[in-house]
């Protein structure tokens, strides 16, 4: 699935598309264009980083909210998957049941034992309904 971009991120989208097109042309194996394309890709990547930095530095309050609510923003389960090893989930209260919006368990973070608590909203409508839209 292609990444979703917000309206104000159009300059980033255009640069990323150009870089992807050049990488595809480079992968096609045209030997004469390899040196030129490699240099151009590197230049565009530097420009993309600069444009991204400037764009996110000067966001309006409404744009900040849009970024915070972005559908592809990482959630608690993503952080646990990528940062915690040997994770063992603990759930339920032995009386009512388990709350799907709250993820808790033990695992190792940076090699040290840790108790992990994270909030999870769900990634699609069905997941959001199951997790009460992230509200415990």
C-alpha atoms as an extended CHARMM CRD file, in Angstrom:
* protein
*
       136  EXT
         1         1  UNK       CA              0.0000000000        0.0000000000        0.0000000000  PROA      1               0.0000000000
         2         2  UNK       CA              1.3280000000        3.4190000000       -0.9270000000  PROA      2               0.0000000000
         3         3  UNK       CA              1.9150000000        5.8800000000        1.9060000000  PROA      3               0.0000000000
         4         4  UNK       CA             -0.8150000000        8.4470000000        2.4740000000  PROA      4               0.0000000000
         5         5  UNK       CA              0.1500000000       12.1010000000        2.2640000000  PROA      5               0.0000000000
         6         6  UNK       CA             -1.7160000000       15.0790000000        3.6620000000  PROA      6               0.0000000000
         7         7  UNK       CA             -2.6030000000       18.0380000000        1.4400000000  PROA      7               0.0000000000
         8         8  UNK       CA              0.1960000000       20.2620000000        2.7250000000  PROA      8               0.0000000000
         9         9  UNK       CA              2.7540000000       17.4790000000        2.1140000000  PROA      9               0.0000000000
        10        10  UNK       CA              2.4430000000       17.8100000000       -1.6910000000  PROA      10              0.0000000000
        11        11  UNK       CA              6.0590000000       19.0440000000       -2.1730000000  PROA      11              0.0000000000
        12        12  UNK       CA              7.3130000000       15.9700000000       -0.2940000000  PROA      12              0.0000000000
        13        13  UNK       CA              5.1130000000       13.6810000000       -2.3980000000  PROA      13              0.0000000000
        14        14  UNK       CA              6.4070000000       15.1640000000       -5.6580000000  PROA      14              0.0000000000
        15        15  UNK       CA             10.0630000000       14.8200000000       -4.6580000000  PROA      15              0.0000000000
        16        16  UNK       CA              9.5400000000       11.2630000000       -3.3760000000  PROA      16              0.0000000000
        17        17  UNK       CA              7.8270000000       10.3160000000       -6.6610000000  PROA      17              0.0000000000
        18        18  UNK       CA             10.7250000000       11.7290000000       -8.6990000000  PROA      18              0.0000000000
        19        19  UNK       CA             13.2370000000        9.8190000000       -6.5710000000  PROA      19              0.0000000000
        20        20  UNK       CA             11.2450000000        6.5820000000       -6.9910000000  PROA      20              0.0000000000
        21        21  UNK       CA             11.0670000000        7.0850000000      -10.7700000000  PROA      21              0.0000000000
        22        22  UNK       CA             14.8300000000        7.6560000000      -10.9650000000  PROA      22              0.0000000000
        23        23  UNK       CA             15.5370000000        4.5850000000       -8.8280000000  PROA      23              0.0000000000
        24        24  UNK       CA             13.3440000000        2.5160000000      -11.1640000000  PROA      24              0.0000000000
        25        25  UNK       CA             15.2690000000        3.8410000000      -14.1690000000  PROA      25              0.0000000000
        26        26  UNK       CA             18.5460000000        3.0910000000      -12.4070000000  PROA      26              0.0000000000
        27        27  UNK       CA             17.3820000000       -0.4480000000      -11.6190000000  PROA      27              0.0000000000
        28        28  UNK       CA             16.5520000000       -0.9960000000      -15.2950000000  PROA      28              0.0000000000
        29        29  UNK       CA             20.2980000000       -1.0800000000      -15.8670000000  PROA      29              0.0000000000
        30        30  UNK       CA             21.0650000000        1.6450000000      -18.3990000000  PROA      30              0.0000000000
        31        31  UNK       CA             24.8610000000        1.9680000000      -18.0310000000  PROA      31              0.0000000000
        32        32  UNK       CA             25.1320000000        5.4610000000      -19.5340000000  PROA      32              0.0000000000
        33        33  UNK       CA             22.6300000000        6.9730000000      -17.1230000000  PROA      33              0.0000000000
        34        34  UNK       CA             23.9460000000        5.2800000000      -13.9630000000  PROA      34              0.0000000000
        35        35  UNK       CA             26.4180000000        7.9960000000      -12.9620000000  PROA      35              0.0000000000
        36        36  UNK       CA             24.0600000000       10.8600000000      -13.7570000000  PROA      36              0.0000000000
        37        37  UNK       CA             21.0620000000        9.2610000000      -12.0380000000  PROA      37              0.0000000000
        38        38  UNK       CA             22.9630000000        8.2530000000       -8.9120000000  PROA      38              0.0000000000
        39        39  UNK       CA             24.1720000000       11.8320000000       -8.4140000000  PROA      39              0.0000000000
        40        40  UNK       CA             20.7340000000       13.2640000000       -9.1390000000  PROA      40              0.0000000000
        41        41  UNK       CA             19.0630000000       10.8370000000       -6.7070000000  PROA      41              0.0000000000
        42        42  UNK       CA             21.5110000000       11.8280000000       -3.9830000000  PROA      42              0.0000000000
        43        43  UNK       CA             20.8810000000       15.5270000000       -4.6510000000  PROA      43              0.0000000000
        44        44  UNK       CA             17.1010000000       15.0330000000       -4.5600000000  PROA      44              0.0000000000
        45        45  UNK       CA             17.3110000000       13.0590000000       -1.3000000000  PROA      45              0.0000000000
        46        46  UNK       CA             19.1730000000       15.9530000000        0.3300000000  PROA      46              0.0000000000
        47        47  UNK       CA             16.5640000000       18.3570000000       -1.0360000000  PROA      47              0.0000000000
        48        48  UNK       CA             13.7430000000       16.1020000000        0.2320000000  PROA      48              0.0000000000
        49        49  UNK       CA             15.2350000000       16.0870000000        3.7350000000  PROA      49              0.0000000000
        50        50  UNK       CA             15.5720000000       19.8920000000        3.6830000000  PROA      50              0.0000000000
        51        51  UNK       CA             12.0340000000       20.4470000000        2.3670000000  PROA      51              0.0000000000
        52        52  UNK       CA             10.6180000000       18.0360000000        4.9760000000  PROA      52              0.0000000000
        53        53  UNK       CA             12.4770000000       19.7800000000        7.7900000000  PROA      53              0.0000000000
        54        54  UNK       CA             11.2510000000       23.2180000000        6.7110000000  PROA      54              0.0000000000
        55        55  UNK       CA              7.6950000000       22.0710000000        6.0870000000  PROA      55              0.0000000000
        56        56  UNK       CA              7.2810000000       20.4180000000        9.4910000000  PROA      56              0.0000000000
        57        57  UNK       CA              9.0280000000       23.2780000000       11.3060000000  PROA      57              0.0000000000
        58        58  UNK       CA              6.3570000000       25.7890000000       10.2420000000  PROA      58              0.0000000000
        59        59  UNK       CA              3.1020000000       23.8460000000       10.6020000000  PROA      59              0.0000000000
        60        60  UNK       CA             -0.0950000000       25.6040000000       11.6010000000  PROA      60              0.0000000000
        61        61  UNK       CA             -1.9520000000       24.2670000000       14.6550000000  PROA      61              0.0000000000
        62        62  UNK       CA             -4.5020000000       22.5670000000       12.3830000000  PROA      62              0.0000000000
        63        63  UNK       CA             -1.7310000000       20.8560000000       10.3850000000  PROA      63              0.0000000000
        64        64  UNK       CA             -0.1400000000       19.6170000000       13.6240000000  PROA      64              0.0000000000
        65        65  UNK       CA             -3.4330000000       18.0010000000       14.5830000000  PROA      65              0.0000000000
        66        66  UNK       CA             -3.6830000000       16.4180000000       11.1330000000  PROA      66              0.0000000000
        67        67  UNK       CA             -0.2040000000       14.9090000000       11.5310000000  PROA      67              0.0000000000
        68        68  UNK       CA             -1.0480000000       13.6510000000       15.0320000000  PROA      68              0.0000000000
        69        69  UNK       CA             -4.1860000000       11.9530000000       13.6900000000  PROA      69              0.0000000000
        70        70  UNK       CA             -2.5660000000       10.5740000000       10.5310000000  PROA      70              0.0000000000
        71        71  UNK       CA             -3.9110000000        7.0910000000        9.7470000000  PROA      71              0.0000000000
        72        72  UNK       CA             -0.4090000000        5.6520000000        9.2890000000  PROA      72              0.0000000000
        73        73  UNK       CA              0.9870000000        7.0370000000       12.5390000000  PROA      73              0.0000000000
        74        74  UNK       CA              2.6280000000        4.3110000000       14.6570000000  PROA      74              0.0000000000
        75        75  UNK       CA              0.5760000000        2.9560000000       17.5270000000  PROA      75              0.0000000000
        76        76  UNK       CA              1.3840000000        1.1010000000       20.7170000000  PROA      76              0.0000000000
        77        77  UNK       CA              1.4650000000       -2.3150000000       19.0630000000  PROA      77              0.0000000000
        78        78  UNK       CA              3.9140000000       -1.0150000000       16.4200000000  PROA      78              0.0000000000
        79        79  UNK       CA              6.3190000000        0.2490000000       19.0810000000  PROA      79              0.0000000000
        80        80  UNK       CA              6.0920000000       -3.0180000000       20.9940000000  PROA      80              0.0000000000
        81        81  UNK       CA              6.7420000000       -5.0430000000       17.8340000000  PROA      81              0.0000000000
        82        82  UNK       CA              9.8140000000       -3.0230000000       16.8500000000  PROA      82              0.0000000000
        83        83  UNK       CA             11.3530000000       -2.0850000000       20.2030000000  PROA      83              0.0000000000
        84        84  UNK       CA             10.5120000000       -4.8190000000       22.7060000000  PROA      84              0.0000000000
        85        85  UNK       CA             11.8950000000       -8.3550000000       22.6380000000  PROA      85              0.0000000000
        86        86  UNK       CA             10.5020000000      -11.3780000000       24.4780000000  PROA      86              0.0000000000
        87        87  UNK       CA              7.1610000000       -9.5850000000       24.9600000000  PROA      87              0.0000000000
        88        88  UNK       CA              4.5890000000      -11.5560000000       26.9770000000  PROA      88              0.0000000000
        89        89  UNK       CA              1.1530000000       -9.8790000000       26.9950000000  PROA      89              0.0000000000
        90        90  UNK       CA             -0.7890000000       -9.7680000000       30.2550000000  PROA      90              0.0000000000
        91        91  UNK       CA             -4.4900000000       -9.0250000000       30.0040000000  PROA      91              0.0000000000
        92        92  UNK       CA             -7.7480000000       -9.3200000000       31.8650000000  PROA      92              0.0000000000
        93        93  UNK       CA             -8.6780000000       -8.4750000000       35.4140000000  PROA      93              0.0000000000
        94        94  UNK       CA            -10.1830000000      -11.8610000000       36.3850000000  PROA      94              0.0000000000
        95        95  UNK       CA            -13.5550000000      -10.2120000000       36.8810000000  PROA      95              0.0000000000
        96        96  UNK       CA            -14.7310000000       -8.2120000000       33.8900000000  PROA      96              0.0000000000
        97        97  UNK       CA            -12.4130000000       -9.0780000000       31.0150000000  PROA      97              0.0000000000
        98        98  UNK       CA             -9.6420000000       -7.5530000000       28.9870000000  PROA      98              0.0000000000
        99        99  UNK       CA             -9.5110000000       -4.0680000000       27.5040000000  PROA      99              0.0000000000
       100       100  UNK       CA             -8.3450000000       -4.2490000000       23.8870000000  PROA      100             0.0000000000
       101       101  UNK       CA             -7.4610000000       -0.5290000000       23.8300000000  PROA      101             0.0000000000
       102       102  UNK       CA             -4.7160000000       -1.0370000000       26.4100000000  PROA      102             0.0000000000
       103       103  UNK       CA             -1.7910000000       -3.3620000000       25.7680000000  PROA      103             0.0000000000
       104       104  UNK       CA              0.2430000000       -4.4430000000       28.7550000000  PROA      104             0.0000000000
       105       105  UNK       CA              2.8940000000       -7.0250000000       29.3600000000  PROA      105             0.0000000000
       106       106  UNK       CA              6.4770000000       -7.7560000000       30.2250000000  PROA      106             0.0000000000
       107       107  UNK       CA              9.4140000000       -7.8890000000       27.8820000000  PROA      107             0.0000000000
       108       108  UNK       CA             12.9210000000       -6.6490000000       27.2780000000  PROA      108             0.0000000000
       109       109  UNK       CA             13.6760000000       -3.1190000000       26.1440000000  PROA      109             0.0000000000
       110       110  UNK       CA             17.3200000000       -2.4670000000       25.2680000000  PROA      110             0.0000000000
       111       111  UNK       CA             18.0720000000       -5.8240000000       26.8770000000  PROA      111             0.0000000000
       112       112  UNK       CA             16.6450000000       -4.8460000000       30.2560000000  PROA      112             0.0000000000
       113       113  UNK       CA             13.4740000000       -6.3240000000       31.7780000000  PROA      113             0.0000000000
       114       114  UNK       CA             10.5550000000       -3.9080000000       31.5330000000  PROA      114             0.0000000000
       115       115  UNK       CA              6.8320000000       -3.6170000000       32.1450000000  PROA      115             0.0000000000
       116       116  UNK       CA              5.1830000000       -2.2290000000       29.0150000000  PROA      116             0.0000000000
       117       117  UNK       CA              1.8720000000       -0.3460000000       28.7970000000  PROA      117             0.0000000000
       118       118  UNK       CA              0.6660000000        1.0560000000       25.4940000000  PROA      118             0.0000000000
       119       119  UNK       CA             -2.5100000000        2.4580000000       23.9940000000  PROA      119             0.0000000000
       120       120  UNK       CA             -3.7710000000        1.0260000000       20.6880000000  PROA      120             0.0000000000
       121       121  UNK       CA             -6.5300000000        2.4700000000       18.4850000000  PROA      121             0.0000000000
       122       122  UNK       CA             -6.5910000000       -0.1070000000       15.7030000000  PROA      122             0.0000000000
       123       123  UNK       CA             -5.5650000000        0.3540000000       12.0920000000  PROA      123             0.0000000000
       124       124  UNK       CA             -8.8700000000       -0.1240000000       10.2910000000  PROA      124             0.0000000000
       125       125  UNK       CA            -12.5410000000        0.3800000000       11.1110000000  PROA      125             0.0000000000
       126       126  UNK       CA            -13.0250000000       -3.1510000000       12.4100000000  PROA      126             0.0000000000
       127       127  UNK       CA             -9.9290000000       -2.8740000000       14.6410000000  PROA      127             0.0000000000
       128       128  UNK       CA            -10.9800000000        0.5520000000       15.8970000000  PROA      128             0.0000000000
       129       129  UNK       CA            -14.4130000000       -0.7350000000       16.8450000000  PROA      129             0.0000000000
       130       130  UNK       CA            -12.8770000000       -3.6970000000       18.6890000000  PROA      130             0.0000000000
       131       131  UNK       CA            -10.6070000000       -1.3060000000       20.6220000000  PROA      131             0.0000000000
       132       132  UNK       CA            -13.2710000000        1.3450000000       21.2640000000  PROA      132             0.0000000000
       133       133  UNK       CA            -11.2440000000        3.8180000000       19.1730000000  PROA      133             0.0000000000
       134       134  UNK       CA             -8.3740000000        3.6460000000       21.6600000000  PROA      134             0.0000000000
       135       135  UNK       CA            -10.4370000000        4.6290000000       24.6910000000  PROA      135             0.0000000000
       136       136  UNK       CA            -10.0110000000        2.2840000000       27.6690000000  PROA      136             0.0000000000
